[in-house]
Amino acid sequence: MISRAALKRLVPRLRFGAANLRFKTTSASEDEIGHFQELAPSWWDINGSQRILHLMNNTRLDFIQRNIRQNVKVDYPDTYIPGFQYKAFFPQRVSQEIENDLELKITEKLEKSKFDVLDIGCGGGILAECLARLPITRRVTGIDLTPEVIKVAREHSSKDPVLNGKLEYRLQALEEVEEKYDLVTCFEMLEHVDVPAEILRHAWMKLKPQGFLFLSTINRDLISWFTTIFMGEYVLRVVPVGTHHLNKYIKSSEIKEWFQENEPNTHKVLDAKGVMYYPFNGWAEHDCPDVGNYFMAIKKLD
């Protein structure tokens, strides 16, 4: 069961009236915005304060692409769709040819489909740029509430002509976004907002039927405090002091329970993986999403 304290963090008490017209429920606090404002100049320094995100980026992209590919339905009449444990019955060469043909058809279908992507809390654009370069992507829209990081993102993307027409950055709150998207990403930002339930609610509203929501955040436990705050900020100093706050961390079980309570028949959790930073090797996935950092993939059913 979720504690009362956790419910208060996840479920906002909305107040209607004049004050509510000015208050954006998906906004970050002034302290959080100020913190990332200070980090803006070093966003694309791979050895600077954002080094940890640069190292994580390939792991994020692998997680996104793997889950998308695993959920593509291939319906070409000349393609053999193997059953369960087919490798135990076919010779290795035959099994490999089946896999190669299937992978090719999945790639063809994805490249024809083309995804419109919304990257929430895009920062300086580390993930957004890479998503825009994927052949399966039509267009990426990155939104953030810090003017300085949006400026950095725009300046950096302008240096690559490949991104022209495929990537747009907006200084915009999530609830102000009007379009619908095939893919919505929400990486490393839920732990930086005051009302994470509103981010989840509005992110889900921006998703088209059969679309994918990808998110990551950090479990609220002693291990997370030790690894991300004590070691990450004060000992190893891989992220600036003050980046994280334990009381804002969200357990993976709380995310799943939020969807069960609010979207019981419209979602499917496709995958949940823990991710761990190894000082000399970068980030790697593991099978314990209830410990430390984690990724989650959720599909909208209708």
Backbone bond lengths (Angstrom), bond angles and torsions (degrees), N, CA, C in turn:
res aa  C-N    CA-C-N  psi(-1)  N-CA   C-N-CA  omega(-1)  CA-C   N-CA-C  phi
1 M - - - 1.460 - - 1.539 110.10 -
2 I 1.331 115.91 148.45 1.457 120.79 177.96 1.521 109.22 -84.02
3 S 1.314 117.10 136.68 1.456 121.36 -179.96 1.525 111.09 -70.48
4 R 1.333 116.26 163.33 1.472 120.40 177.59 1.527 110.74 -60.76
5 A 1.320 115.78 -39.19 1.464 118.76 -179.69 1.524 111.13 -62.62
6 A 1.343 115.81 -40.74 1.465 119.14 179.19 1.520 111.63 -66.06
7 L 1.322 116.25 -40.51 1.466 119.87 178.90 1.522 111.26 -62.66
8 K 1.324 116.99 -38.32 1.463 120.03 178.94 1.522 111.06 -64.27
9 R 1.349 116.08 -33.65 1.456 118.78 177.88 1.514 111.23 -72.07
10 L 1.330 116.12 -38.56 1.463 120.04 -173.07 1.514 113.79 -84.78
11 V 1.340 117.30 -32.72 1.453 120.77 -174.53 1.526 109.59 -109.71
12 P 1.327 118.27 112.10 1.446 120.84 -176.26 1.522 112.32 -75.97
13 R 1.332 115.92 147.61 1.461 121.07 171.22 1.530 107.38 -94.85
14 L 1.299 116.50 94.78 1.458 120.41 -175.37 1.522 110.99 -76.08
15 R 1.309 115.29 132.79 1.455 121.25 177.22 1.518 107.63 -113.56
16 F 1.316 116.59 126.32 1.446 121.01 -177.77 1.528 110.00 -96.28
17 G 1.326 114.53 154.94 1.447 118.70 -178.41 1.512 109.85 131.97
18 A 1.328 116.47 -168.54 1.462 121.15 -175.79 1.518 111.60 -61.20
19 A 1.327 117.06 -39.94 1.459 119.89 -178.26 1.515 110.99 -63.35
20 N 1.321 116.32 -35.97 1.462 119.99 -177.57 1.521 112.13 -69.23
21 L 1.326 117.59 -23.49 1.452 121.10 178.56 1.517 110.82 -69.01
22 R 1.338 116.27 -28.45 1.455 119.92 -178.84 1.521 112.35 -89.92
23 F 1.322 116.32 -24.98 1.454 120.66 -173.78 1.516 111.07 -90.78
24 K 1.335 117.06 125.24 1.457 122.12 176.72 1.525 107.89 -94.33
25 T 1.331 116.82 118.30 1.458 119.86 -174.89 1.524 112.46 -70.19
26 T 1.332 117.98 -14.88 1.460 120.06 177.73 1.523 111.65 -98.44
27 S 1.323 117.61 10.63 1.453 120.98 -178.52 1.518 112.00 -76.89
28 A 1.322 115.73 153.42 1.453 121.56 169.72 1.520 108.19 -89.56
29 S 1.329 116.80 164.01 1.459 120.74 178.94 1.526 109.41 -72.14
30 E 1.336 115.45 162.63 1.459 119.97 178.27 1.524 111.16 -61.53
31 D 1.339 116.93 -34.75 1.466 120.35 179.17 1.525 110.73 -64.28
32 E 1.347 116.62 -42.70 1.461 120.15 179.92 1.525 110.86 -65.23
33 I 1.325 116.64 -45.13 1.465 120.32 179.72 1.524 110.01 -62.96
34 G 1.331 116.61 -41.33 1.456 120.56 178.47 1.520 112.30 -62.52
35 H 1.322 115.71 -38.20 1.467 120.37 179.50 1.523 110.89 -62.91
36 F 1.328 117.14 -46.82 1.456 119.99 -178.94 1.531 111.94 -74.54
37 Q 1.307 116.26 -23.82 1.461 120.35 173.28 1.530 109.90 -62.39
38 E 1.315 116.60 -40.87 1.461 120.98 179.19 1.527 111.56 -68.33
39 L 1.333 116.86 -29.65 1.464 120.69 -178.33 1.526 112.94 -81.69
40 A 1.329 118.06 -14.50 1.459 121.97 -171.67 1.531 114.30 -52.32
41 P 1.342 119.80 -46.32 1.475 118.88 -176.12 1.524 114.23 -61.43
42 S 1.343 117.77 -24.31 1.465 120.18 -176.42 1.526 112.73 -103.69
43 W 1.339 117.69 14.63 1.461 120.49 -172.16 1.522 113.24 -60.30
44 W 1.318 117.02 -37.42 1.467 120.30 -176.87 1.524 112.40 -103.34
45 D 1.315 117.31 15.90 1.462 121.76 172.19 1.520 107.36 -86.50
46 I 1.327 118.12 105.82 1.463 121.54 -173.80 1.526 112.48 -68.21
47 N 1.313 117.22 -12.12 1.461 120.80 176.32 1.526 112.07 -109.42
48 G 1.336 115.95 8.63 1.449 120.57 -176.68 1.513 113.07 -99.23
49 S 1.337 115.97 -149.95 1.460 121.98 -173.68 1.531 113.40 -67.54
50 Q 1.345 117.25 -20.39 1.470 120.33 179.58 1.533 112.33 -101.41
51 R 1.318 116.43 14.92 1.468 120.48 -179.72 1.528 111.48 -55.07
52 I 1.329 116.65 -38.54 1.459 121.26 -176.76 1.531 111.28 -63.01
53 L 1.351 116.97 -35.77 1.466 120.73 178.27 1.519 111.45 -73.41
54 H 1.336 116.30 -38.39 1.466 119.07 177.06 1.523 110.63 -61.33
55 L 1.329 116.20 -40.11 1.461 120.13 179.52 1.529 111.17 -69.05
56 M 1.327 116.71 -32.98 1.463 120.79 -178.82 1.525 112.65 -76.19
57 N 1.316 117.35 -19.16 1.454 120.35 -167.77 1.526 113.47 -61.30
58 N 1.329 118.33 -42.61 1.462 120.11 179.03 1.521 111.63 -63.24
59 T 1.345 116.62 -36.15 1.462 120.37 178.24 1.524 110.22 -66.10
60 R 1.332 117.09 -39.81 1.460 120.53 176.97 1.527 110.94 -63.19
61 L 1.322 116.58 -45.48 1.464 120.21 -178.84 1.523 111.40 -64.48
62 D 1.323 116.90 -39.66 1.467 119.84 177.58 1.529 110.68 -61.41
63 F 1.326 116.44 -43.27 1.465 121.27 -179.51 1.529 110.78 -63.43
64 I 1.319 116.80 -44.41 1.462 121.45 -179.55 1.527 110.79 -63.20
65 Q 1.319 116.32 -52.34 1.465 119.83 -175.23 1.525 111.83 -66.77
66 R 1.327 117.19 -37.98 1.462 119.63 179.54 1.521 111.52 -62.40
67 N 1.320 116.76 -44.98 1.461 119.71 -178.75 1.520 112.28 -69.07
68 I 1.312 117.39 -34.72 1.465 119.73 176.16 1.526 109.95 -65.32
69 R 1.328 116.42 -48.30 1.459 120.64 -176.98 1.529 111.36 -63.84
70 Q 1.325 117.09 -37.24 1.460 120.13 -179.04 1.524 112.85 -69.87
71 N 1.324 116.94 -13.54 1.456 120.16 -177.43 1.523 112.60 -115.21
72 V 1.326 115.87 20.32 1.460 120.95 173.46 1.526 108.59 -91.10
73 K 1.306 115.84 128.00 1.462 120.49 178.13 1.523 109.06 -92.78
74 V 1.321 116.06 115.97 1.464 121.78 179.75 1.522 109.00 -90.61
75 D 1.323 116.41 123.38 1.465 120.43 -176.77 1.525 112.31 -126.43
76 Y 1.343 116.77 25.81 1.457 120.03 175.81 1.534 108.98 -71.41
77 P 1.315 118.85 130.44 1.477 120.72 -175.57 1.528 113.89 -64.96
78 D 1.350 117.30 -24.93 1.470 119.06 -177.59 1.528 112.45 -95.69
79 T 1.333 117.36 9.40 1.461 120.79 -179.37 1.515 110.34 -104.03
80 Y 1.322 116.37 127.12 1.457 121.14 179.39 1.530 109.11 -81.36
81 I 1.330 116.42 123.91 1.462 121.61 177.76 1.525 107.18 -101.67
82 P 1.336 117.55 106.32 1.469 120.10 -174.88 1.515 112.58 -70.10
83 G 1.317 115.91 151.88 1.449 121.36 176.39 1.517 111.81 -85.51
84 F 1.300 115.43 -168.75 1.457 121.46 -176.92 1.532 111.35 -68.36
85 Q 1.339 116.44 135.54 1.468 124.18 177.26 1.529 113.22 57.79
86 Y 1.327 116.52 36.79 1.462 119.24 -178.40 1.534 112.28 -64.33
87 K 1.326 117.21 -25.73 1.458 119.96 -179.17 1.530 112.14 -65.91
88 A 1.345 115.61 -22.86 1.468 118.90 179.60 1.528 112.16 -75.30
89 F 1.326 116.71 -14.88 1.470 120.24 -175.18 1.526 113.35 -112.22
90 F 1.345 117.20 -26.45 1.457 120.78 -178.05 1.526 110.43 -98.86
91 P 1.325 117.28 151.43 1.471 120.04 171.93 1.530 110.35 -60.49
92 Q 1.316 116.09 154.64 1.466 120.47 -176.10 1.519 111.88 -58.28
93 R 1.345 117.77 -39.43 1.462 121.35 -179.55 1.519 110.91 -63.52
94 V 1.331 116.90 -42.80 1.466 121.32 179.74 1.523 110.28 -65.83
95 S 1.328 116.22 -43.73 1.467 120.52 179.10 1.522 111.19 -59.72
96 Q 1.335 116.37 -41.13 1.456 120.66 -179.69 1.518 111.36 -66.37
97 E 1.329 117.36 -39.27 1.469 120.57 178.47 1.524 111.07 -65.77
98 I 1.335 116.28 -37.90 1.464 120.56 176.97 1.533 109.59 -62.67
99 E 1.332 116.29 -46.45 1.467 120.34 179.71 1.519 111.65 -62.17
100 N 1.315 117.03 -43.24 1.468 120.74 -179.39 1.526 111.27 -62.33
101 D 1.334 116.33 -43.20 1.463 120.54 179.98 1.525 110.90 -65.55
102 L 1.339 115.68 -41.15 1.455 120.13 179.76 1.528 111.34 -65.81
103 E 1.334 117.04 -42.87 1.461 121.58 178.44 1.528 111.05 -62.02
104 L 1.328 115.74 -39.44 1.463 120.44 179.16 1.522 110.73 -63.53
105 K 1.324 117.60 -43.43 1.461 121.58 -178.84 1.537 110.64 -68.56
106 I 1.320 117.07 -37.06 1.461 120.55 176.61 1.525 109.82 -62.61
107 T 1.335 116.38 -45.25 1.468 120.81 179.37 1.521 111.01 -61.21
108 E 1.338 117.13 -44.15 1.463 121.14 179.38 1.524 111.00 -60.74
109 K 1.319 116.08 -42.98 1.464 119.63 -177.71 1.528 110.96 -67.75
110 L 1.327 117.20 -41.25 1.462 120.79 179.98 1.521 111.37 -65.39
111 E 1.324 116.54 -41.85 1.465 119.98 -178.66 1.524 111.64 -68.31
112 K 1.326 117.21 -26.11 1.470 120.17 174.97 1.523 111.44 -78.71
113 S 1.327 116.12 -32.82 1.467 120.27 -176.45 1.519 111.46 -69.53
114 K 1.341 117.35 -51.67 1.458 124.69 -178.06 1.535 111.64 62.94
115 F 1.314 115.69 126.46 1.451 122.51 -176.80 1.524 111.87 -103.57
116 D 1.336 115.05 137.41 1.460 121.34 165.77 1.524 106.64 -94.77
117 V 1.332 116.75 128.06 1.458 122.03 -169.60 1.520 111.31 -121.08
118 L 1.333 115.52 139.02 1.466 122.11 171.85 1.517 107.71 -116.01
119 D 1.337 116.71 121.70 1.461 122.17 177.22 1.525 108.20 -106.51
120 I 1.333 116.39 108.11 1.461 122.31 -176.30 1.523 109.56 -86.42
121 G 1.335 116.01 130.77 1.460 119.92 -176.91 1.513 110.56 67.01
122 C 1.328 116.29 52.08 1.466 122.11 -170.44 1.515 113.64 -70.91
123 G 1.356 117.65 -16.95 1.457 119.11 -177.36 1.514 110.74 58.58
124 G 1.325 115.73 -137.46 1.462 120.43 -179.55 1.507 114.34 -82.22
125 G 1.341 117.92 2.11 1.460 120.65 171.40 1.509 116.37 97.81
126 I 1.325 118.30 20.46 1.465 120.68 -178.28 1.523 111.43 -59.11
127 L 1.331 116.98 -49.37 1.467 120.56 178.97 1.517 111.24 -77.61
128 A 1.324 117.89 -42.38 1.464 121.76 -175.18 1.523 112.11 -58.07
129 E 1.335 116.98 -42.48 1.467 119.79 179.52 1.524 111.30 -61.83
130 C 1.320 116.32 -44.43 1.471 119.68 -179.09 1.525 111.49 -66.39
131 L 1.324 117.28 -38.83 1.457 120.27 176.90 1.525 110.83 -62.97
132 A 1.328 116.76 -38.79 1.460 120.48 -178.58 1.520 112.08 -67.91
133 R 1.326 116.92 -24.44 1.474 120.21 -179.93 1.525 112.76 -82.93
134 L 1.311 118.01 -12.08 1.461 120.13 -179.61 1.535 110.11 -67.50
135 P 1.324 117.78 140.12 1.471 120.49 179.73 1.527 113.15 -67.03
136 I 1.338 117.57 -17.35 1.468 119.99 -179.60 1.528 112.26 -86.64
137 T 1.336 116.91 -0.70 1.467 121.39 -174.46 1.518 111.63 -101.12
138 R 1.335 116.23 131.44 1.456 120.64 173.54 1.525 110.42 -86.44
139 R 1.356 115.33 -49.23 1.459 119.67 -176.37 1.530 109.16 -158.04
140 V 1.329 116.12 142.86 1.459 122.46 176.48 1.520 109.17 -118.46
141 T 1.330 115.45 132.17 1.460 121.57 173.70 1.519 108.20 -114.70
142 G 1.316 116.62 120.31 1.455 121.58 177.81 1.515 110.35 -105.81
143 I 1.335 117.02 130.56 1.463 120.48 179.02 1.529 110.02 -121.95
144 D 1.320 115.37 146.52 1.460 121.63 177.79 1.520 108.10 -157.18
145 L 1.342 115.40 162.83 1.464 120.79 -177.02 1.528 113.05 -105.18
146 T 1.336 117.14 2.39 1.459 120.93 -178.75 1.525 109.23 -106.75
147 P 1.330 118.55 111.20 1.472 120.81 -176.35 1.522 113.46 -56.41
148 E 1.326 116.95 -37.70 1.456 120.52 -176.05 1.526 112.25 -64.70
149 V 1.335 117.60 -40.25 1.468 118.67 -178.46 1.530 110.96 -75.00
150 I 1.332 117.54 -32.40 1.467 120.11 174.87 1.521 110.11 -63.34
151 K 1.318 116.96 -40.19 1.468 120.44 177.13 1.522 110.68 -62.30
152 V 1.337 116.92 -43.97 1.469 121.04 178.12 1.524 110.34 -62.07
153 A 1.337 117.03 -43.13 1.463 121.25 -179.07 1.527 111.02 -61.69
154 R 1.315 116.59 -45.16 1.466 120.29 -179.45 1.522 111.57 -64.48
155 E 1.327 116.00 -43.07 1.466 119.51 -178.79 1.526 110.91 -64.65
156 H 1.321 117.05 -40.75 1.467 119.53 -178.17 1.525 111.24 -69.67
157 S 1.324 118.06 -43.05 1.466 120.63 -178.45 1.524 112.10 -67.85
158 S 1.327 117.35 -26.67 1.468 120.59 -178.97 1.524 112.24 -67.41
159 K 1.330 117.04 -15.98 1.466 121.00 -179.26 1.519 112.37 -79.97
160 D 1.326 117.59 -12.48 1.460 121.49 -177.78 1.519 110.20 -114.43
161 P 1.336 118.64 107.24 1.474 121.13 -178.33 1.523 113.21 -62.95
162 V 1.336 118.06 -21.88 1.462 120.98 178.68 1.531 110.95 -61.36
163 L 1.328 116.90 -28.44 1.460 121.61 -176.71 1.529 113.00 -85.57
164 N 1.309 117.02 -6.49 1.458 120.56 -178.49 1.528 110.97 -61.98
165 G 1.325 116.78 120.19 1.457 122.02 -179.75 1.510 114.31 85.79
166 K 1.340 117.31 -6.73 1.465 120.45 -179.32 1.525 113.07 -109.51
167 L 1.327 117.85 -9.04 1.455 120.67 -173.27 1.520 110.62 -140.61
168 E 1.325 114.76 128.93 1.468 120.97 179.10 1.523 108.96 -133.17
169 Y 1.337 116.15 138.09 1.455 121.44 176.29 1.521 110.09 -115.04
170 R 1.326 115.23 138.55 1.464 120.39 180.00 1.527 110.55 -131.34
171 L 1.310 116.47 137.96 1.464 122.24 168.99 1.525 105.76 -85.72
172 Q 1.331 115.98 92.95 1.463 119.62 -167.59 1.524 110.93 -154.55
173 A 1.344 115.78 140.74 1.464 120.98 173.43 1.520 109.13 -76.88
174 L 1.319 116.16 150.25 1.463 121.16 -175.30 1.517 112.11 -59.50
175 E 1.347 118.09 -40.56 1.459 118.55 -176.96 1.526 113.37 -70.25
176 E 1.334 117.27 -10.42 1.461 120.92 177.55 1.530 112.53 -88.34
177 V 1.323 117.48 -9.30 1.465 121.67 178.97 1.527 108.55 -73.26
178 E 1.316 117.02 128.77 1.460 121.40 -175.63 1.533 113.20 -101.60
179 E 1.329 117.69 -24.27 1.461 120.51 -174.39 1.533 111.75 -77.92
180 K 1.340 114.56 165.34 1.464 122.52 173.59 1.526 108.20 -110.68
181 Y 1.341 116.05 149.18 1.457 120.84 -173.07 1.529 111.65 -131.18
182 D 1.340 114.76 155.70 1.459 121.02 176.90 1.523 111.41 -80.06
183 L 1.306 115.49 -26.93 1.456 121.26 -175.66 1.530 108.63 -143.53
184 V 1.322 116.48 128.27 1.469 122.32 177.78 1.516 108.09 -122.81
185 T 1.327 116.55 129.72 1.459 120.83 178.32 1.514 110.24 -115.50
186 C 1.317 114.96 144.46 1.461 122.04 -177.36 1.534 107.26 -145.37
187 F 1.320 115.76 74.32 1.458 121.36 -173.45 1.527 111.69 -103.04
188 E 1.330 114.68 133.20 1.465 122.11 175.16 1.528 112.87 51.74
189 M 1.313 117.57 42.78 1.462 118.59 176.87 1.524 113.68 -136.98
190 L 1.339 119.17 -23.47 1.466 120.13 -179.99 1.521 111.72 -58.85
191 E 1.335 116.94 -31.17 1.466 120.00 179.57 1.520 113.13 -79.81
192 H 1.343 116.82 5.03 1.464 120.54 -179.57 1.526 112.98 -117.09
193 V 1.345 117.90 6.66 1.459 120.93 -178.91 1.529 109.76 -114.64
194 D 1.335 115.13 161.37 1.464 120.14 -177.13 1.525 112.47 -83.01
195 V 1.350 117.53 -31.00 1.461 121.03 -176.63 1.527 108.77 -129.39
196 P 1.326 118.07 79.26 1.471 120.20 -176.39 1.523 113.76 -61.19
197 A 1.342 118.06 -27.49 1.463 120.16 178.31 1.520 111.46 -60.61
198 E 1.338 117.10 -34.32 1.459 120.23 179.38 1.526 111.24 -70.51
199 I 1.324 116.61 -34.25 1.464 119.36 174.80 1.518 109.74 -62.45
200 L 1.333 116.92 -46.89 1.460 120.62 179.30 1.529 111.29 -61.00
201 R 1.325 116.19 -44.87 1.470 120.67 -177.54 1.527 111.03 -62.36
202 H 1.331 116.32 -48.65 1.465 119.18 -177.54 1.530 111.51 -72.59
203 A 1.328 117.20 -35.11 1.468 119.29 176.69 1.518 110.25 -61.22
204 W 1.340 116.59 -41.37 1.464 121.02 179.50 1.527 110.77 -65.93
205 M 1.316 117.19 -36.64 1.462 121.68 178.64 1.527 111.78 -66.57
206 K 1.323 117.48 -29.30 1.470 120.99 -178.82 1.521 112.66 -82.20
207 L 1.329 117.43 -4.36 1.460 121.80 -174.20 1.531 110.55 -93.94
208 K 1.335 116.02 134.39 1.460 121.22 175.27 1.530 110.04 -72.90
209 P 1.325 118.09 157.47 1.467 120.31 172.34 1.527 110.60 -55.33
210 Q 1.316 116.65 139.58 1.466 124.72 -176.63 1.525 112.67 70.14
211 G 1.342 116.04 11.49 1.457 120.42 178.10 1.518 112.05 -81.92
212 F 1.337 115.78 172.33 1.452 122.39 -176.52 1.530 110.56 -118.58
213 L 1.320 116.15 134.14 1.463 122.17 170.83 1.524 107.64 -110.64
214 F 1.332 116.20 124.15 1.455 121.80 175.66 1.521 108.82 -115.16
215 L 1.317 116.13 130.40 1.459 119.66 -179.64 1.519 110.55 -140.52
216 S 1.313 114.58 160.45 1.457 120.29 171.83 1.515 108.64 -148.38
217 T 1.304 115.42 147.29 1.457 121.52 172.81 1.522 107.31 -161.13
218 I 1.327 118.54 -155.14 1.463 121.22 -170.28 1.520 109.56 -133.46
219 N 1.329 116.55 132.85 1.457 121.22 176.09 1.526 110.82 -63.77
220 R 1.317 115.53 144.47 1.472 121.44 179.97 1.527 108.74 -90.86
221 D 1.323 115.77 92.34 1.455 120.06 179.93 1.531 109.54 -155.69
222 L 1.320 115.83 174.49 1.457 121.33 -177.17 1.522 111.87 -64.48
223 I 1.329 116.16 -36.90 1.468 119.68 179.38 1.523 110.42 -62.00
224 S 1.340 116.50 -42.35 1.462 120.07 179.34 1.518 111.17 -63.89
225 W 1.329 116.39 -42.34 1.472 118.96 177.31 1.526 110.17 -59.65
226 F 1.326 116.21 -44.56 1.464 120.17 -176.68 1.528 111.40 -65.50
227 T 1.347 116.96 -44.48 1.464 120.29 -174.57 1.528 112.84 -79.26
228 T 1.338 117.28 -44.39 1.471 119.09 -172.19 1.525 113.72 -89.70
229 I 1.322 117.57 -30.48 1.465 120.11 -177.05 1.530 111.33 -102.85
230 F 1.335 117.05 -60.29 1.464 119.44 -177.22 1.531 111.26 -63.32
231 M 1.352 116.87 -54.91 1.459 119.81 -178.82 1.526 111.87 -76.95
232 G 1.355 116.89 -48.64 1.459 120.91 -174.33 1.509 114.42 -65.46
233 E 1.346 116.58 -40.07 1.458 120.00 -175.47 1.530 113.85 -97.18
234 Y 1.329 116.87 -37.13 1.464 119.17 -171.86 1.526 114.48 -102.93
235 V 1.341 117.80 -29.54 1.464 119.61 -177.67 1.531 111.01 -99.70
236 L 1.334 116.76 -64.20 1.460 120.37 -179.68 1.518 112.72 -76.90
237 R 1.345 116.07 -26.09 1.479 122.52 -179.71 1.529 112.25 55.59
238 V 1.347 115.21 41.65 1.465 119.37 176.45 1.523 111.30 -80.28
239 V 1.332 117.76 -17.17 1.466 122.66 171.92 1.527 107.81 -133.64
240 P 1.344 118.09 152.32 1.460 120.93 -178.04 1.527 112.22 -63.78
241 V 1.304 116.62 147.06 1.465 122.29 176.01 1.528 109.50 -60.31
242 G 1.330 116.64 134.61 1.464 121.66 -179.45 1.512 114.35 94.10
243 T 1.336 117.59 -0.07 1.468 120.64 179.66 1.523 111.21 -67.06
244 H 1.337 117.46 -38.75 1.458 121.59 -174.48 1.525 111.91 -118.18
245 H 1.349 114.39 153.43 1.463 122.07 177.26 1.528 107.27 -136.96
246 L 1.322 116.92 120.40 1.458 121.60 -173.91 1.528 112.42 -56.40
247 N 1.326 117.93 -37.55 1.467 120.43 -176.71 1.532 112.48 -68.05
248 K 1.339 117.80 -12.56 1.461 120.94 178.30 1.531 112.65 -97.05
249 Y 1.320 117.23 -5.39 1.452 119.88 178.65 1.528 110.19 -69.41
250 I 1.330 116.44 151.61 1.469 122.28 -175.07 1.521 109.22 -129.55
251 K 1.299 117.09 125.92 1.459 121.11 178.90 1.524 110.54 -68.05
252 S 1.323 116.26 146.27 1.464 119.87 178.62 1.525 110.63 -61.84
253 S 1.321 117.34 -32.07 1.471 120.61 178.03 1.527 111.10 -65.69
254 E 1.328 117.34 -30.97 1.460 120.99 178.79 1.525 111.51 -71.13
255 I 1.325 116.45 -36.07 1.463 120.03 174.91 1.524 109.90 -62.81
256 K 1.326 116.85 -47.91 1.466 121.32 -179.57 1.530 110.63 -62.13
257 E 1.319 116.93 -40.93 1.462 119.49 -179.20 1.525 111.27 -68.98
258 W 1.333 116.89 -34.19 1.468 119.41 176.60 1.527 109.79 -60.37
259 F 1.319 117.40 -44.51 1.463 120.50 179.54 1.523 111.27 -67.51
260 Q 1.319 118.06 -37.56 1.464 120.41 177.70 1.522 111.47 -63.01
261 E 1.313 116.77 -37.57 1.462 120.55 -177.98 1.517 112.95 -80.85
262 N 1.334 117.24 -33.82 1.464 120.42 -173.19 1.524 114.42 -104.05
263 E 1.318 117.61 -27.43 1.476 121.95 179.75 1.521 109.46 -135.18
264 P 1.332 118.00 58.51 1.473 120.40 -170.56 1.523 114.99 -63.25
265 N 1.329 117.87 -29.92 1.467 120.07 -174.90 1.518 113.98 -116.70
266 T 1.307 116.76 7.43 1.464 119.26 -175.20 1.521 113.35 -116.61
267 H 1.327 117.68 7.50 1.459 118.85 -176.14 1.523 111.81 -136.61
268 K 1.330 114.41 159.80 1.461 121.21 172.10 1.527 107.60 -143.26
269 V 1.325 116.72 123.01 1.462 120.64 175.10 1.527 107.45 -76.55
270 L 1.327 116.41 111.01 1.457 121.46 -176.32 1.520 112.36 -80.32
271 D 1.320 115.77 -36.74 1.457 119.16 -174.39 1.527 109.28 -163.37
272 A 1.313 115.78 148.25 1.461 122.74 173.24 1.519 107.13 -143.89
273 K 1.327 116.68 122.97 1.455 121.78 -177.97 1.525 110.30 -130.45
274 G 1.320 114.75 138.97 1.449 118.24 168.83 1.515 109.08 -76.80
275 V 1.329 116.87 151.79 1.469 121.23 176.09 1.527 108.55 -133.04
276 M 1.315 115.87 138.22 1.460 121.11 -175.80 1.523 110.09 -131.00
277 Y 1.327 114.91 142.01 1.455 120.93 177.76 1.517 110.04 -94.88
278 Y 1.341 115.60 125.14 1.447 121.96 175.12 1.530 107.61 -106.87
279 P 1.327 118.48 118.33 1.465 121.88 -171.43 1.517 115.87 -48.52
280 F 1.336 118.23 -33.58 1.457 119.59 -176.81 1.526 113.38 -106.95
281 N 1.333 117.15 -1.94 1.466 120.36 -176.04 1.523 114.03 -127.26
282 G 1.307 119.09 -5.97 1.455 121.23 -178.30 1.523 111.89 85.85
283 W 1.341 116.67 -153.31 1.459 122.72 -173.91 1.524 111.19 -96.12
284 A 1.336 115.40 148.11 1.461 120.82 176.42 1.524 109.25 -146.92
285 E 1.333 115.63 146.94 1.461 120.87 177.64 1.531 110.49 -78.97
286 H 1.337 115.29 155.18 1.460 120.92 169.52 1.528 107.96 -145.67
287 D 1.319 117.14 173.92 1.464 121.33 -171.24 1.528 114.07 -96.86
288 C 1.333 117.44 25.30 1.469 121.04 179.52 1.533 109.75 -122.96
289 P 1.334 118.01 77.95 1.467 120.45 -177.42 1.529 114.09 -69.55
290 D 1.332 117.47 -7.51 1.463 120.54 179.62 1.524 112.50 -90.51
291 V 1.333 116.73 7.41 1.460 121.39 -178.72 1.528 109.30 -127.44
292 G 1.330 117.08 127.12 1.467 120.84 174.99 1.519 113.44 65.09
293 N 1.343 115.46 -145.46 1.467 121.26 179.45 1.523 110.68 -72.05
294 Y 1.334 116.19 151.36 1.466 118.91 177.52 1.526 111.34 -151.91
295 F 1.341 114.59 154.08 1.461 123.96 171.68 1.518 107.90 -107.86
296 M 1.345 116.05 151.28 1.459 120.38 175.66 1.531 109.44 -144.11
297 A 1.338 115.52 139.08 1.469 122.27 176.96 1.526 108.29 -119.02
298 I 1.340 116.27 127.31 1.465 121.92 -177.23 1.526 108.77 -130.74
299 K 1.328 115.84 131.96 1.467 120.27 -179.25 1.519 110.29 -105.02
300 K 1.336 115.24 138.79 1.473 120.89 176.26 1.515 108.26 -88.01
301 L 1.321 116.74 121.45 1.461 120.98 -172.57 1.521 113.42 -81.89
302 D 1.332 118.20 -30.27 1.477 119.28 178.49 1.508 110.93 -154.61
